[in-house]
Amino acid sequence: MKKLIFLAFSVLLITACSEEKLDKQKAFQLIAQSQQYPKLIAYTINTADPNQVSKLINSEPIRAGLIAIEEPHSLGDIGSTLITFTEKADPYLIPITSQDSSSGVRRIKIAQEELSEVSDIELLNEGKNAVARYQTVYKNISPFSVLIPVNFKKEISHKAYFLLKDNHWQLEETGL
C-alpha cells in the first residue's frame, strides 16, 4: 500500500512540475489569438475633404471606376460630399457606423494581414522566456491598396516575446 501511495504521489509530483513546451505550433496559436490575426487593414476617406480629392484625383481607384469625384464649384460646396463610391467599390466598403455617416467618413478594406508561420523559437533565461520569430503576409488585397505606401507583396518579419508563468506560456505585452 505504501508503494502504491508513493507511486501515485510521484506521478502527481512529476505531472504538476512538468512545463508546457513552447513549440512552433503553440507559439503560432498564441500569437494568432493574442494579436487577433487575421487583421483587417483599412483606409479612411473623408468624402467632404478637398485634400482627399487632390490625393485621389489621378489614382488607380478612379481609373478603375471605383470612385467618382465631384469638384467643388463654389464656397457653398465646401462640406458637401465630393467623393462617392460606385457599385464596383461595394465589396471593399466597410459598413458605415452612425458616427461615420454624420462625419462623412468611409472606411475601405485595403487588405488582410495573416500570420503565415513561426520560423524560429529561441529559449532564454533557463527556459523561462522565449523569443519567436514569425512572418505575416497580406492577402485579399483590394484595388484601394495603392492609396497607402505599403509593399503588400512583401512578407513581414516580427518577433514575439513569451514568458513561462505557472507552467504555461503567454505572450509578454512588452514584446508586442
N, C-alpha and C positions, 0 to 999 in steps of 0.2 A: 504494500500500500504506500509506503514511504517513497519507493522508487517511482510509482505512478504519479504521486503528488509532485515529486522533484522534476519528473519529465514534463508534466503539464506546466509547472512554473517556468521551466527552462524555455519551452516553446513560447509561452506568453511573453517572457522577457525578450527573446530574440525577435519576435514579431513586433513588439512595442518599440524596440530600438532600431528597427530597420528603417532606412531612409528611402523616400521615394526617389527613383532615379530620374534625372533630367536627361532625356534623350531628345532627338530632333522632333519626333512626333509630339511629345509632351510640350516642348517649347513652342512648336507651331500652334498647338491648341491654345496655350496660354496667351500667346501674342495675339492670335486672331480674336480671342474673346476679349482681352483687355483693350486692344486697340480698335476694336469694332470693325474688322475687315470683313467684307469689302467696304471701302469708304467711297461715298459719292463726292466727286469733285464738281463744284458748281460755280457759276459765274453770275453776278448780279448786274442787271442793266436797269438804269433809271430811265424809263421811257419818255420822260419830260426834260431830260438834261441835254442841252445843246452841246456840251462837251462830249457826251456819249455819242451823239450824232456824228461829230467830227472824227471820232475814233472808228466808227462803223462805216462811214461813207464809202470807202473803197475796199471794204472787207469781203472775204470769201462768202460769208453768210448772205450778203446782199446779192452777190453774183449768182449764188445757188438758189435764190428766190425764197430764202427763209425769213428775211426781214425786209420791211418796206420803211422808207424814211419820208417823213413829211417835213419839208423845210419851213421854218418859221417865217412868216411874211410880214408880221407886224409885232409891235410890243405886246399886243393883246394875246398873241400866240404863246408867249412865254408862260410856262407852267402847264400847257396843254400837252397831250400825247403827241410826240414827234416820231416815236419808233413803234411800229406794230409788227406783229409776227403773223406769217402766213400759215395756212393749214399744213404746209410741209414741215413747219417747226414744231407742230403739236407733240410729236414723240419726245422732244427734247425739253419741253417746258415742265417745270416743277409746279405742282398745283399752288395757286395763289392763296395766301392767308389773308385774313381781314386787314391786317396791318399793311401787307404788301399792296393790296388793292387801293387803300386810301393814300399811300405814298407814291404810287405809280411805279413800283419796283417789280421786276420779273426776274426770277431765278431760272437759270438754264443748266441742264445737265451737260457737263463737259466730258467726263469720263468716269470710270470706276477704278480705284486703286485696289488691287487684290494682292494678298500675300501669296507669293509663289513658292518659296522654300526657305527652310532654315539650313544654311550651308555649313555652319560650324558652331560648336559649343566648347567653350574653354572654362574649366572649373578653376576656381581661385579660392584662396583662404581656407585651405584644407577641405575643399568640397562644400563650403558653406555659402559661397557665392559663385555665380557663373555669368559669363558674357556669351550671348548668342548673336551670331551674325545672320541676318536674313535679308531676303530680297523681295521687293514688290514690283508688280508690273501694272501697266494701265490697260484696261480692256473697255469695250463698248465706247470707244472714242467717237464723239459726235463731231459734226461739221463745225460746231462753235468752238472747238478746241484751238483754232487759230487765234482766238481772241486773247489768249494768255501765253506768255513766253515760257512754255514748258516743252521739253522734248518727250512726248508721250510714247515714243518708240523705245526709249531707254529704260533698262532695268535699274531700279534704285536700291542701293545697299543701305542697311540700317543696323544698329546694334540695340539689343535689349539686355537689361541687367536684371539678374534674378537673385533672390535671397532664399535660402532654405530656412524656413521658420516652422517650428512644430512638426518637423519631418515632412513638410510639404513645400514645394517650390512655388514662389509667387514673384510676379514682376515687381521690381522696385520702381516707385513713382519717380525717383530722381533720375533714373536712366531713360525716361521717356522723352 
